[in-house]
């Protein structure tokens, strides 16, 4: 019998996600782990709350991110220096947490909610984001220059004589908490456990 601190919110979450199969599967995997005496201690009570604070689109993307462990991201900056004042210091952050989003045809695209999702995962303790560390492999950042945000910013601010747009490479890293969440809530084989069976979720600067 799983602990009620896990079973209670998990069963409640299942009842609210009947039509959201990705989230429902996460709850069922968490319940299955909590019911398995071989690994029940892996089911942390906070996992149910993490699932509750995800939407379906996040639940579809999160498994790939958590399995990758490290994901290249970028920050788009506008330098304060201009052609009239090339010695000016500092920059303005135009866009944070850029990723290599692609559409159904495999073309670079924007994701209006992408940065919010990443910040939500940071808030939940699943990942960390750093712009002082990045991967040494240039190829994994090859998507940056074709990103719509970068293309539009260069068209608006850069000239042949003076470049103001700077792309700062960064790194999204999955935390130990995120790795455990992935193993328990996502990577566990699909289970048929139903709620009613219970009597009482490398590089560096």
N, C-alpha and C positions, 0 to 999 in steps of 0.2 A: 504494500500500500504506500503510495507516494505521500510525502509530507503535505499537509494541507496548505502550507505557505506557498507551495508550488501548484498543487492540484486545484486549489480554489480559483486563483486568477487565470490559470490556464484553461480550465473548463469554461469559465466566464468568457474568455477570449474566443474560444471555439464557437460559442453560441452567437457571437457577434460577427463572425467571419464566414458564415455559411456560403456566401457568394464570392468570397475572396480566397480562391484556392491556394494561392502562394502563402498567405498569412496563416490560413487554416493548417496547411501542411507543417509550418513551423511549430504551431501549438501542439499538433499531434506528435511530432518528433520529441518535443520537450516532455510531453506527458509519458511517452514511451520510455524515455531515458529515466525519468523519475520513478517509473514503475519497475525498472530492471535492477534487481539487487546487485548485479555485477558492476553497474556503473551509475547507480542512482545519485551518488555524491557529486557527479559531474553536472547535474541539473541544478543550477544556481537559481534561487528565488527571483533574482532581478531579471532573468531572461524573459519571463512573461511580460514584464513591464517594458523591456526593450522592444519586443514584438509589437506591443500595443502602440508604440510611438513611431511605427513605420507605416508608410502607405504601400499600396500594391506595386507601384512603379519601383520604389526602393527595394522591395522584397524580390523583384525580378532581377535587379542589377547586383544587389549585395552579395549573393553567393559567389559570383565571379571575382569581385573585388577581394573578398575575404580569403578566397583560395589563392589568389595571386600573391598575397603577402605584402608586396610593394608595387605601387602604381605611379608612373610618372604624371605629374601635374605641372601647371605653370601659372604664373601671375603676370598680368599685363600692366605695365607701368608707363606713365607719361613723364618724361624727364622735364624738370623745371627749366633746364637750359634751352635757349632759343637762339635763332640766328642773330637776333639783336643783342642777346645777353648770354653768350656761350659759356660764361663762367658760373652761371647760376647753379646752386646745389640743390639736391633733393629730387623728389618725384611724387607723383600722385598715383595711387592704385586705381586703375580703371576697372579691371575685373580680376576677381580671385578664383582660384580653384578651377582653372580651365583643364578640361580633359579632352581626349580625342574622340568626341562624340561623332557617330556616323548615322545616317538615315537608313531606310530599308534598302536603298540602292547602293549603299556603301559609300556615299558621298559625305564629306564633312558637313556638320550641321551644328546649330546652337541647341543648347538645352537650358531653357529658362530657369528650371528648378535644380539644375545639377549642382551648383555651388551650395544651395540650401541643403540638399541631401547630404553632401559631404560634411557640412558643418553640423548637421543633425547627428551624423555618425560619430563625429568628434565629441559632441555633447554627451552621447550615450556611452562613450568610452570604447567604441569598437575600433577606431583608427586614430592616428595622429597625423598632422599635416605640418610639414616643415619646408621653408624656402631657404634654409641655410644648408640643407643636404639635398643631393640629387643623385641619380644614377649616372655612372661614368659612360654608359653606352649611348652615344649620340643618336643612334638609330631609333631608340625608343621615344625620342622627342621629335621625330621627323614629321609628325602630324601638326606641330605647332604653327608653322608658317602658312598652312592651308586652313587653319581654324578661322571660321567667319569673323570672330571677334578680333583676331590679329589682322586679318586682311582689311577689315573696315577701319580699324584704328590707324593702320599705316596709310591708307588712302586719305584719311582725314588730317593727320598730323605730320606725316613725313614728306619731305621734298627731296629732290635730287641733291640739293645743297646741304640739307641738314636733316638728320634723323632724330626724332624725339621719342619714338616708341622703343621700349626695351622689354624683352621677355625674360623674366626670371624663372629659371627651372626650379622645380620643387619635387617633393616626394611624399606620397601618402603611404603610411606604414600601418599594418594591422597590429593591434595591441595583443598581449597575451589573453586579455578578456575577450577580444574579438575572435581570436583563434579558437578559444574554448566554445564560444557561442556558435561558431561555424561547425565545429565537430558535433555538438549536441543538437542544435536546432536545424541545421541545414544539411549536413553531410550524412546524417543517420539514415539508413535505408528506410524507405516508406513503410509505415506501420499501419495496421488495421485497428489499433487500439481505439476504442470509442469511450466517450466520457461516462456513459452509464455503467461501465465496468468498475468504476471507482466507488467504494462504499462511503466513505466520509469526504519553452528558447532557446646599389649600395655604394652608393657613392657618398662623398661628403664635400663640403665646401673647402 
